[in-house]
Amino acid sequence: MVLTDAQKRANEKWHKNHRDRANYIAMRSSARSFIRKKSTLDDLIELQNIIEDRRKELSADPE
């Protein structure tokens, strides 16, 4: 897919103005890719424990 110069500028502007969201999306994508393509059984067990702990934190946080 070829992007026009205008679309490239629009993308750069969005990333500049939404840096936190862009970083969140990139990190989420990296995590999913690692889990799907590179993780071992030991990695998945460790990640499962981390996820369980994080779920407990989020459900206990009344925000």
N, C-alpha and C positions, 0 to 999 in steps of 0.2 A: 504494500500500500504506500503510495507516494503522497507525501503531505505538501500542501502548498506553503509558500512562505508565510502567508497570513495565518494558516493553521499552526505552523511551528511557533510563530510569535504568540498566538493565543495560548498554546500549551505551556510555553515558558512563563507567560504572565500568570497562568493559573497556578503553576508550581511555585512561583515566587510568592503569590498571595496566599497560598494554602500549604505552606511548607510542612506544618505538623501533620496534616491529613495525607500529604504525599508520602512522608516518611512512614506513617502508620501503614499505608497500603503496601509500600515496598517491603517493610518488615514482615507483614502478614504473608505476602507472596513468597518471601524467602523461607519462612517457617513451613508453609504448606509444601513447597517444592522439596525441601529437605526431607520432610516426613514421607512424601510419596516416592522419592527417587533414591535417597541415600541412606536413610535410617536403618539401623540394625534392630534386632529384637531388644537388645539391652537399651538402646536409645529410646525406643518406644515405651519401654517400662518406666524409664526415668522421666520421660515427658509426661506420661500418664500421671505419675505421682505429683509432678509440678502442676499439672492442670487441676488435679483434685484440690491441692492446697490453694491455688488461685481462686477456684470456685468458692471455697469456704470463705476466703477473704472477701470476695465480692458479695456474697450473700449475707455476710455479717456486717457489711458496711452500709449504714442507713442513708448515707448521702443526703 
